[in-house]
Structure formats: structure tokens, C-alpha cells
């Protein structure tokens, strides 16, 4: 005959052993976690890791580049893998061309190569050998702004200004290509330049304004 009272007592004893076992495990885990800190001692007493000096690495493949940038002859040795954008920004300190997406999709890095607009982030510096590069810094005539630069100011065609150099360089090329004949055509041929601030209405108006002045000039 089954004695339910004995079974209940036995179950209670098992529960008690399990509870003790769980509590012991928790206490033991906490002790193990604290032990390394106790052994280490105060933080200021610990030895500092030795500094590792950087190693200057010369490019495996370099070339002597001779080009013209904003009307000035430039000769220097560059890594054959360098982009035109990095050459302009890092070696020549011409930071007008901006590094936006670095994938040729935003147009912020647009410059002219022999008068044609290119995404300098996707153009190898080596491609500029013997050619003429024009950046936003070389667009004005001294203190006198290019008509496109002035038009962007007059029509408030910018907000943050990050994309503006690339927008202006693309717009100048667009006019020179003969594509500033209508708002629709301007939008189509400026579609490779993204303005995250959404100043597109001012940009189109600026291009229309500058186009007429550039034609007269």
C-alpha cells in the first residue's frame, strides 16, 4: 500500500538538496568571478603593455606622375593604386572635392579631367598622367568667382554645402556639353549628383542662370 506521507517527505528532502546545490553553485560562480580581480591587485600596480611602433610601408608599385592641376605642373611619386581623389586631398591638400560615398554614386568628388567631368574617387591618379585636372579651387579667376559659383550663391542652391563643389563642377561641364537647354534636361544630366539637403530647385535655377552668362562669355 502506497504511503503518500512518506513520498511527500522524500520529495521535500530532494527539493532541499536541489536548493542547496543551486545556492552553492551561484556562490561558487561569484567567488570565481571575483578571484581574478583580487589576484590582480590595484589597477595602478599593473604593468602597462609595451607600445608597438608603426612600420612605414613603401608602396610595392609606384610611379612618377606628371600632370597639370589647376594650371600648375605637378610632379610626384604616387602609389599606382591611388585614386585621383586621394591624390588631390591627401597629397596636394586640395580638399574641395569631397569624399562622399567613395563608390562613384553621389558626385561629391566630381572634377574635370581635360575638361570632362569624372568621379575622382573611381579614377586612378595614374590616369591624370600628362593631362589637365581642374578642381573647384581652380574654377574662379582669383577673387572673381566663376558665373556658376556666383549663381549657386544668388539662388541659394545649397544648405550644408558638402555636395556643392561636385554640383558646381558637374554643372559647368553640363553647360559646356550643351545640355543646359531645359529644366528636364538639366535634371537628367545632373542626376549623378546627390544633394541630401534637397536643394534641387535652387540648383536647377542656378544652372539656368549661369548657362546664359557662360554662353555670352
N, C-alpha and C positions, 0 to 999 in steps of 0.2 A: 504494500500500500504506500503510495507516494506521500511523503511528509512535506507539505508546502512550506511549513515554517522553517525546516532545515534548509530547503532550497533557497529561501529568501535570505537566510543568514549567510549562506555560501556566496550568493551573488553580491551581498553587501561587502564581504571581505575582498572579493575580486575587484570591485569598484574602488575600494580603499587603496589596494595595491596599485591600481592603474593611476589613480590620482597622485599618489606619492611619486610614481615613476615619471609622470608628466612634469610635476613641480621640480623634481630633481634634474630632469633634462633641461628645463628652462634656466635653472640656476647655474647649471654647468656651462651652458652656452654663453650666459652673461659673463661668467668668470673667464672663459676663454677669449671673449671679445676684449675684455679689459686688460688681460695679461700682457699683450704686446706693448700697450701704452705704458704700463708700469715698468716694463723692462727697458723701454727707450729712455725714460727719464725726461727732464725738461727739454723743450724744443731747442733752446739756445745752446744746449750742450751737444747737439748732434752735429757731426761733421758735414760740411757742405760738399755737394758734388763738384768735381773739377769742371771748369769751363772748357768747352771744346771749341777750338779756334776754327773759323771757316776756312775753307780751302778755295783759293782763286782758281777758277777753271777757265782755261782759254778755249774758245770755240774750236771744234775739230775742223770745221771748214769755214774759212773766212775769205773775204775778197776785198780788194781795193775798189771802192766806189767813187766815181767821179760824176757829179750831177750838178744841176743848177737849181737852187731853191730860192724862190722869190727874187730872182735876178742875180743871185750871188753864187759863185762857183764853190762847190763843196767837195772836198776830197777826204775820205776817211776809210779806215778798215772796219768792215762790219761782218757780223755773223751771217753766213749765207742764208740762214733760216729766218732772219729778222724781217718783220713786216715794215712797210713804209710808215705806218702809224707809229710804231715803236721807235723807228729811226728819228722821226720828227719830234716826238715828245721826249724821249729819253736821252737821245744823243745831241739833238740840236736845240732843245728847250723851246720848241715851237708847240705850245700846248693848246693852241686854238682848236685844232682838230681833236674831237673828244672820243674817248673810248667808251662806247655805249654797250652794245650787245657783243661786240668783238666777233660777230658772225655775218657781217655784211647785210644785216636786215633793218637797221634803224637809220642809217645815213648820217649819223652824228660825226663820222670821221671823213666825210667827203672832202676831197681835194682835187685839184686839176693836175693831170699828167699830160703834158703837151696840149693843154687847152681842153682836154676831155675829162669829165668828172669820173672819178674812181672811188671805190670804197678802200681807203688806205689800210684798213685792218686786214683785208684779204689780198692786198697787193704786196708782193715781196719787194723789199728795198732794192734788191738787185735789178728789178725791172726799171728802176729810175736811172740806170747807167746811161750816161750821155743824153739824158732827156731833161725837160724843164718841169719842175714841180712848183705849183703855186698853192699857197695856203691862205687862210683868211687874213693872216698877218701881212701878206704881200698884196692884198687886194686894193687897199687905199693908196692914194698918192700923197705920202707924207701925212700931214694933218687933215688933208682933204679926203673925205670918205667917198667910197665908190657909190654911184647912184643907188645900187641895190642895198647897200648898208644904210644909207640915209632913208630910203623908202621903208625899210623894216622899222626904223625908229618912228618915222612920221605916221605909219599906220598901226603902231603898237602891235607889231606882228611877233610878239614874244611875251613869255611870262617868266619862267625860271631862267631861260636863256641857254640852257645846256645844249639843246639841239641847234641853236641859231647859227653858229658858224657853218655847220654842214648844210643847213637850209639855204643860207645865202650862197654858198659855193655851188650847190645844185641849181639854184635859181639863175645865177649868172650863166651857167652852162646851158640851161634850158633856153634862155633868151638867145644866146649865141647860136644855138642849134636851130632856131627858127620855130620853136614850139610854143611861144607865148602868144598864140593867136586867139585864144578864147579861155574863159574860165574852166570849161570842161577839159580842154587840152592841157592847161596848166596843172589841174588836179591830177590828170593821168600821168604826166611826166614828172610830177613831184611825189608820186605815190611811194617811192622808195625811201622817203624821208619822214620819219615819225615824229610828231610833236605830242608828247604825253600831256601837255597842258591844254591841248585842243585849240591852239591859236590859228587854225587853218583859214578862217575868214580873213584875218589880217594879213596872213602870208600871201594869199591869192591877190588881195588888193595891192599889196606892196610890189608883187611881181608885175602886175599890170601897169602900175605907175612907173616903176623903174624901166620897164621894157620900152616905153615910149621915149624916155630920156636917153637910154642907151642907143636906140636907133638913130636919134637925132645927132648924137655924138659921133 
